[in-house]
Amino acid sequence: MVSSTTTAFPAITPLDLRELTILFAEDDEQVRKHVARILAPTCGELHLAENGRVALELFRRHMPDLVLTDLTMPTMSGLELTYHIKQERPAVPVVVISACNDTDHLLQAINLKIDGYLLKPLNVEQLFFVLQKEAAALRSRRLAAQQSRLLSGVNMAIQYLLSADANQDAVDFALQEMAKAAQADKVCLFSYHEVAFSQREVRLVSGFASGDMVLRVLDGIDPDAPELPYIERWYRMLRHGKLVSGPRTSFPPEERSILDGLRIRSLLMTPIFEEGHLWGFACLYDMHRERAWTDAETSMVMTATRGLGSFMGRLKLEEERVRARSALELANVQWRETFDTIPDLVTVIDTAHQIVHVNKAARERLGLGDGGGLEGRAPCYLQFHGASHPPDSCPHVALLRDRQPHETEVYIPHMDCYYHITVNPTFDMEGNLVGAVHVARDVTKRREMEDRLRYLSTHDELTQLFNRAFFEAELENLRQGRTSPISVVIADLDGLKLVNDHYGHDHGDALIRTAAELLREVFRGGDTIVRLGGDEFAVLLKGVGEELMETIMERARDTLSDGRRTSEHGVPVRFSLGYATTHLPARIHEAIRDADLAMYEDKRGRKGC
């Protein structure tokens, strides 16, 4: 069932869910169809499954951004589905749907690192709150990955131009890094000259498609090179240092027809200036998709093109090369300024685990002041972890081994924080691995929420005692174990209904809290005290036999039955008590039944109280 009851949830900034692909697994056809009618108009793609096995097939086929699954389903349960998803793609958020009597299943789901949960009957408002929260987290992870990729690209482009001689190879490698970082289908570098009689000459210098150099025009125009016609508006914007960018649909009709003729779906043109004059421009193309270029992408391209402009037209002159290096140093400073605006901890680390660069957030978190680089100070594992060697499951060690991106989540004790860490490799112009860009995001609050959720799944929120779900799980452990003897006490709080009826539930809650405190005082610290619900409590005493129980119960009755202790409103606390002992763990439930009967016998005998 799906509930439409109005409930107040924390405010969250509305996000467009149309960028999400959602997989919904639910065996109840009525619920499945109802949720589909709600989600289909709001999300990008919605895939429905009637059980876990079908859901797993759809997950592998469509690679959704988020999975919403019921826990109890035929063929394959939601728990099994969650286990497979977290094994194959741990970063995909999974939100489980649980009935009230599914608490033990929910505890297992939490151990599989679920990202959220909803109770049945489903509340539409809560459903959208959870989806928006996960959409925000997904967008945050995508932005972090994009920032890491763009930082790595612009860093490599600038380093090529800083470290190499001023020659065409350095320019080509820098251009290639720009295309890879922006994930563009094609990138081209054009020079631009205004000649006599208002004539203009545009010449292709080099270009790349799908990351490989396919154009290198030094002695003539490649027949496959795009011939950009003269469009006054474009060149007027470029001469004034402005970008020309956007999907084809954002251009005027006459310009759109030109882009269609060149099979360009999205275009980004950035000017390149030399000594204050327009030298040329870099063009990034998407040939298969229309997209608006993000601020981070345009900033990366603009920073790299400033360095490119310093090299053009003066490749072998020593004096000109010095001037070019100064301009590149300025571009490097601008890159550093961009680098420092990122709130996550970003570090550039070499293959010897030495930190080459850190951003402002990392310097402040590590207490390094404003010194900039950390060359020669200490390896990253000493700076971050205070350890003499890399920790287990270090993503940088894994990256050095397979040269692939990695991510992990780690607790850093001396910072008392959990961090989600992504690492992306960086290579030199010969393709050799030279290090990685690390982005560390503080996820301590999310982990605290998970710990709180785990605690609430095993504890009663009013009394902070263990709850019925924990009690049932503990009984099953004892039944299958070898602990003997085992005694159980059933305690029923007298008069709770009368207090609720006559004075209200705030008085009743105060009475329950006082009763829980009194039980903690009477029984031992190692005893398991449980609120089963309402006015009913239970205590499990492991290794306690009949003789010791007589002594314990004599003290318990003296304290718990006479009503000398009162709540904050002056209501006396009285319990009806019953207990039983078993020497056979497999018969623990019989002992609970006997203790319950003894409690009711005690209540009848104390009816006058």
Long-range contacts (C-beta under 8 A, 24 or more apart in sequence): 1-30, 1-31, 1-120, 1-121, 1-122, 2-31, 2-34, 2-35, 2-38, 2-121, 2-122, 2-123, 2-124, 3-121, 3-122, 3-123, 3-124, 4-123, 4-124, 4-125, 5-123, 6-125, 7-123, 7-125, 7-126, 9-125, 9-126, 9-129, 10-129, 12-129, 12-132, 12-133, 12-136, 13-132, 13-136, 14-132, 15-132, 15-135, 15-136, 15-139, 17-42, 17-43, 17-44, 17-131, 17-132, 17-135, 18-42, 18-43, 18-44, 19-44, 19-65, 19-135, 19-139, 20-44, 20-65, 20-66, 20-131, 20-135, 20-138, 21-45, 21-46, 21-47, 21-62, 21-63, 21-64, 21-65, 21-66, 22-46, 22-47, 22-64, 22-65, 22-66, 22-67, 22-68, 22-131, 23-47, 23-49, 23-55, 23-58, 23-59, 23-62, 23-64, 23-66, 23-67, 23-68, 23-69, 24-48, 24-49, 24-68, 24-69, 25-49, 25-50, 25-51, 25-52, 25-54, 25-55, 25-67, 25-68, 25-69, 25-70, 25-73, 25-78, 25-81, 26-50, 26-69, 26-70, 26-73, 26-97, 27-51, 27-70, 27-72, 27-73, 27-74, 28-70, 31-122, 35-68, 35-122, 35-127, 38-124, 38-127, 39-131, 43-131, 51-75, 51-76, 52-76, 52-77, 52-78, 52-80, 52-81, 55-81, 56-81, 56-84, 56-85, 59-84, 59-85, 59-88, 60-88, 63-89, 64-92, 65-92, 65-93, 65-138, 66-92, 66-93, 66-94, 66-95, 66-131, 66-134, 66-135, 66-138, 67-92, 67-93, 67-94, 67-95, 68-95, 68-97, 68-131, 69-94, 69-95, 69-96, 69-97, 70-96, 70-97, 71-96, 71-97, 71-98, 71-99, 71-102, 71-105, 71-106, 71-109, 72-99, 72-102, 72-105, 78-105, 78-109, 79-105, 79-108, 79-109, 79-112, 82-109, 82-112, 82-114, 83-112, 86-112, 86-113, 91-141, 91-407, 93-134, 93-137, 93-138, 95-130, 95-131, 95-134, 97-122, 103-457, 103-467, 103-468, 103-469, 104-469, 104-472, 104-473, 106-457, 107-454, 107-457, 107-458, 107-469, 107-473, 110-450, 110-453, 110-454, 110-457, 113-450, 117-453, 140-441, 143-296, 144-344, 144-422, 144-439, 144-441, 145-422, 146-294, 146-296, 146-297, 147-296, 147-342, 147-344, 147-346, 147-439, 148-346, 148-422, 148-424, 148-437, 148-439, 149-181, 149-183, 149-424, 150-181, 150-182, 150-296, 150-297, 150-299, 150-300, 151-300, 151-338, 151-339, 151-342, 151-346, 151-437, 152-181, 152-424, 152-426, 152-437, 153-177, 153-178, 153-180, 153-181, 153-182, 153-300, 153-304, 154-178, 154-181, 154-300, 154-303, 154-304, 154-335, 154-338, 155-335, 155-348, 155-357, 155-426, 155-437, 156-426, 156-427, 157-181, 157-304, 157-307, 158-303, 158-304, 158-307, 158-328, 158-331, 158-332, 158-335, 160-429, 161-307, 161-308, 161-310, 161-311, 161-328, 162-307, 162-325, 162-328, 162-329, 162-332, 164-429, 165-321, 166-311, 166-314, 166-315, 166-316, 166-320, 166-321, 166-324, 167-315, 167-316, 168-206, 168-216, 168-218, 168-315, 169-429, 170-311, 170-429, 171-205, 171-206, 171-308, 171-311, 171-312, 172-206, 172-213, 172-216, 173-429, 174-304, 174-307, 174-308, 175-206, 175-207, 175-208, 175-282, 175-308, 176-208, 176-211, 176-213, 177-304, 178-282, 178-284, 178-300, 178-301, 178-304, 179-208, 179-211, 179-284, 180-211, 181-300, 182-268, 182-284, 182-293, 182-297, 182-300, 182-301, 184-268, 184-284, 184-285, 184-286, 185-209, 185-210, 185-285, 185-286, 185-287, 185-288, 186-210, 186-284, 186-285, 186-287, 187-282, 187-283, 187-284, 187-285, 188-215, 188-225, 188-226, 188-282, 188-283, 188-285, 189-280, 189-282, 189-283, 189-308, 190-228, 190-280, 190-281, 190-282, 190-283, 191-279, 191-280, 191-312, 192-235, 192-238, 192-278, 192-279, 192-280, 192-281, 200-230, 200-235, 202-228, 202-230, 202-280, 205-280, 205-312, 226-262, 226-264, 226-283, 226-285, 228-262, 228-283, 229-258, 231-255, 231-258, 234-269, 238-269, 238-271, 238-278, 238-281, 239-271, 239-278, 241-271, 241-273, 242-271, 243-268, 243-269, 243-270, 243-271, 243-298, 243-302, 244-268, 244-269, 245-269, 245-292, 245-293, 245-298, 246-292, 246-293, 247-290, 247-291, 247-292, 248-290, 249-290, 250-292, 263-287, 265-289, 265-290, 266-290, 266-291, 266-292, 266-293, 268-293, 268-297, 268-298, 268-301, 270-298, 270-301, 270-302, 270-305, 271-305, 272-305, 272-306, 272-308, 272-309, 272-312, 273-306, 273-309, 274-309, 274-310, 274-312, 274-313, 279-309, 279-312, 279-313, 280-312, 281-305, 282-308, 299-338, 303-331, 303-334, 303-335, 303-338, 304-331, 306-330, 306-331, 306-334, 307-331, 336-372, 342-439, 344-439, 344-440, 344-441, 344-442, 345-419, 345-438, 345-439, 345-440, 345-441, 345-442, 346-437, 346-438, 346-439, 346-440, 347-380, 347-437, 347-438, 347-440, 348-426, 348-435, 348-436, 348-437, 348-438, 349-380, 349-396, 349-435, 349-436, 349-438, 350-434, 350-435, 351-400, 351-433, 351-434, 351-435, 352-379, 353-379, 353-380, 353-381, 353-390, 353-396, 354-379, 354-380, 355-379, 355-380, 355-383, 356-435, 362-440, 365-415, 380-438, 384-412, 385-412, 385-414, 386-413, 386-414, 395-421, 395-422, 395-423, 395-438, 396-423, 396-436, 396-438, 399-423, 399-425, 399-436, 400-433, 403-433, 409-443, 416-444, 417-442, 417-444, 418-442, 418-443, 418-444, 418-446, 418-447, 419-443, 460-531, 462-509, 462-512, 462-513, 462-531, 463-512, 463-513, 463-515, 463-516, 463-531, 464-516, 465-516, 465-519, 465-529, 465-530, 465-531, 465-537, 466-528, 466-529, 466-530, 466-531, 467-530, 467-531, 468-530, 468-531, 468-532, 468-533, 470-530, 471-528, 471-530, 471-532, 471-538, 471-540, 474-528, 474-540, 475-540, 475-588, 475-589, 475-592, 478-540, 478-542, 478-585, 478-588, 479-585, 479-586, 479-588, 479-589, 480-585, 481-585, 482-585, 483-542, 483-543, 483-585, 484-543, 484-582, 484-583, 484-584, 484-585, 485-543, 485-544, 485-545, 485-546, 485-581, 485-582, 485-583, 486-540, 486-541, 486-542, 486-543, 486-544, 486-581, 486-582, 486-585, 486-588, 486-591, 487-540, 487-541, 487-544, 487-545, 487-546, 487-549, 487-579, 487-580, 487-581, 487-582, 487-591, 488-538, 488-539, 488-540, 488-541, 488-579, 488-580, 488-581, 488-588, 488-591, 488-592, 488-595, 489-523, 489-538, 489-539, 489-541, 489-553, 489-556, 489-577, 489-578, 489-579, 489-595, 490-536, 490-537, 490-538, 490-577, 490-578, 490-579, 490-592, 490-595, 490-596, 490-598, 490-599, 491-519, 491-536, 491-537, 491-538, 491-539, 491-560, 491-575, 491-576, 491-577, 491-599, 492-535, 492-536, 492-537, 492-575, 492-576, 492-577, 492-599, 492-603, 493-535, 493-536, 493-537, 493-573, 493-574, 493-575, 494-535, 494-574, 494-575, 494-576, 494-603, 494-606, 494-609, 495-571, 495-574, 496-534, 496-535, 497-535, 499-571, 503-569, 503-571, 507-567, 507-569, 507-571, 510-567, 510-568, 510-569, 510-571, 511-567, 511-569, 511-571, 511-573, 513-567, 514-565, 514-566, 514-567, 514-568, 514-573, 515-573, 515-575, 518-559, 518-560, 518-565, 518-573, 519-560, 521-559, 522-555, 522-556, 522-559, 522-560, 523-552, 523-556, 537-575, 538-592, 544-581, 545-581, 545-583, 546-581, 549-579, 549-581, 553-577, 553-579, 561-606, 561-609, 563-609, 574-606, 574-609, 576-600, 576-602, 576-603, 576-606, 577-602, 578-602
